[in-house]
Amino acid sequence: MKWFLLSGFFLLFFFFQLKAQKVGLVLSGGGAKGLSHIGVIKALEENGIPIDYIAGTSMGAIVAGLYVAGYSVEEMEQLFKSEQFKFWSTGKIQEEYRYYYRKLEEDPSWLELDLMKKEDKLKILPPTSLIPEEQMDFAFMELFSSVTAISKGDFNKLFIPFFCIATDVYNNREMVLRQGDLGEAIRGSMTFPFYFKPIEINGTLVFDGGIVNNFPVQKMKELFDPDIIFGHNVANNPEKPDPDNVMAQIENMIRRRTDFKIDPKDGFFMESTFTNVGLLDFRKIDFIEKGGYETVIKHLDSIKVRVSCRIRPEELQMKRRQFNIKKPQLIFQNVQVEGTEDAMQRKYIIQNIKHNSNVIDIRELKKEYFKLVADPQIKSVRPISRYNPGTGYFDLHLVVKPNNRMQVKFGGNISTRPVNQGFLSCDYRMFKERSYTFSTNMYFGRFYSSIKAGTRVDFPTTTPFYMAGYFTLNRWDYYSSTTEFVFEDVRPPYIIQNESNFRAEMGLPLKTRGKITFGGSWSKANDAYYLTETIKLSDTPDHTTFDAFTATINFQSNSFNYKQYPTEGISSSLSLNYISGKEENKPGTTSNNAPDKQYNHNFYLLKGSYDRYFKIYKRFTLGLMAEGVYSDKKPFSNYVSTILSAPSFNPIPHSKTIYLNNFHASKYVASGIKTIFTISDHLHFRAEVYGFAPLREITEADNYLAVYTGKKISTVNFMGTGVLVFQSAMGPISLSANYYEKSQTKFFAMLNFGYILFNRRGY
């Protein structure tokens, strides 16, 4: 009897020992390769292996953090495959949040540098990261705020206990994060130097934890002391650098060597290796996750021997459901601004977020947040949410860094054709209860040169609006040349257009992607040209000047992903202009000694355009565009001046750099189709074809006069291009072959780096 009772006692003790067995899981960093951790968790769950504690570094912290936030394997897979993840991992803004209203006028800049005055000296501040952080900061807040609320900032009260590793930048030492804001902790742990901007946590600037500890097995033992530790590694220590490999040398200086192993008595070490996966190759998730899953399956028999207790998938699913149901809904009431001491600046920011609303949900907040991100006055804005149990809402804390007051931009265009140009601009910014941007820029080149100066003032009222005014000097020199790819027989300019204007406008937003502007301009155009193609050295050109006032109303929207060669988004505009001006013509030697002429012109000009891209397949996009112009403008004093003053159709970047007389008309319709084949995230090939049909064709009569002919479409002219485009961080690199239906040279080939963009004309 005693023996029976003693045996029962030992069996009961052994049973409770099995039930009490605790398992810890440690996940390494490793960039996109860390997606294999999802496969590891999936395999463990399918086989009933419990996970009682979890820890990670960098990408391991993200996967572990999602797991303790109540996300299932299927939800993690869905997240990492989503367009949303693609945007916040690359820093690009998705189309519905591209706030066009706050954008300044487009320019051909490649690089933006801030200037800061310190000790009476100007200091240049280079960019701190390759990937903008605003998308990621908002995503981490959105993903983890509710779980931080129910855990009250204690990582032991998450779905399972958790910690992650970051690096204290100043002291270059390990920082264990196991309390506070879960999203901030994970954001700090994965902030890889140069790729992402570091953040401050409790006053400490932190970087990626992989710098000091990429596999925190020892910390798992110290903090949780589990019965067994499973570790999964996908990272490598830095290799010995070559003398010419600067990046490898920097990596060796930054990252400490990590001991990727687990003592057999403490647990079980697993490793997945990938030879063809880069740091940001997240699109390979299926392949990567499968690698982690197969690693566990390969060791499954050994794992089951070490872990005797099991948890049924249904039981785990119920536990996760009960945890998730506690999460409060993300609705925000109070907004606080940190990072600026100026009360007026705080009022400006809060007004831009809340307007007059008492509460704001996460969807509306996201729209307003990205509007603030688009504000040129704001360098960075990091959202932090804190649950307020007294109100039942979240309080929003915005850690704002105002932009440095001075910014310089460099850019332009480098080409194998004679359209090279440089670009330099300087902006001075300041804001209190209103936002002020003072801008000046300069283009310099053989084909185009320009100077612009002006200011824009933004008013953050319930219905925001801005007032702007700019003075601009423009000059275009059109050359006649051969079609040689690199070496060209370039002749002197045969058309020179000088134009100066002062523009004033008021703008209001139309939803997220549009705006409406009301404005007026005073402009003076001076065109010098020859009326014949046969020119002697002694010939002098005709000169036509047109002094005009223009009143305009313009509806615009734009959600393109690139300034030039976009592959997604919509651009549309509809403008109504009234132009009143005086034309003066001074004939040159090719005008048969005609007398000087003066005419007054008053006319309307209505112009509309629509350009949209449709994703047909993963790698194939179709673009469609249409444009139309209607005007009651009368002919100018001769054929060439009439052509030069008429609206033109220039949908191809190169077409803006040559004189195309048969693509000008005061009334026309035009359309085009664009086919785009995506080769990689930054490389694509596009083929475009456009047709232009004048409704009132401009023809040349006797004595070089212009007449309008036709009341319906009688002629259709075509242009087309085939372009290989690489969208680099500084601008597009393109190799193009262009065709224009015209009387002389029809084919043009061009290798180009940069943007073919100009300052605006007066009308």
Protein Blocks (a to p, Z undefined) as FASTA:
>chain_A
ZZmmmmmmmmmmmmmmmmmpccdddddeeijmlmmmmmmmmmmmmnopacfbdcdehjlm
mmmmmmmnopafklmmmmmmpmklmmmmnopacfklmcfklpccddfbfbdcddddeehi
acddddfbfbdfklmmmmmmmmmmmmmmmnnopaklmmbdcddddddfklopadddfedj
fklmmmmmmmcghkaccddeehiacddfklmogclfklmmmmnopabdcdddfbdcdddd
dfklmklmmmmmmpccddddddfklmccdddddfkbcfklmmlmmmmmmmmmmmmmmmmm
mmmmmpmbdcdfklmmmmmmmmmmmpccdddfbdcdehiabfklmmmmmmmmnmmafbdc
fklmmmmmmmmmmpmkbmbdcddddddfknopacdddddddddfbdcddeddddfbfcbc
cdddddddddffbccdddddddddfkbgcdddddddddfbfbdcdddddddddddddddd
dfbfklccddddfbdcddddddddddddehjlbccddddddddddddddfbfbdcfkbcc
dddddddddddddddddfbfbfghpabdcddddddddddddddddddfknoopacddddd
ddddddddddddddfblmlccdddddddddfbdcdfblklmmmmpccddfbfklmmpccf
klgcfbdcdddddddddfblmbccdddddddddfbdcdddehhiacdehjbdfbdcdddd
dddddddfkbccdddddddddfblfbdcdddedjddddddfZZ
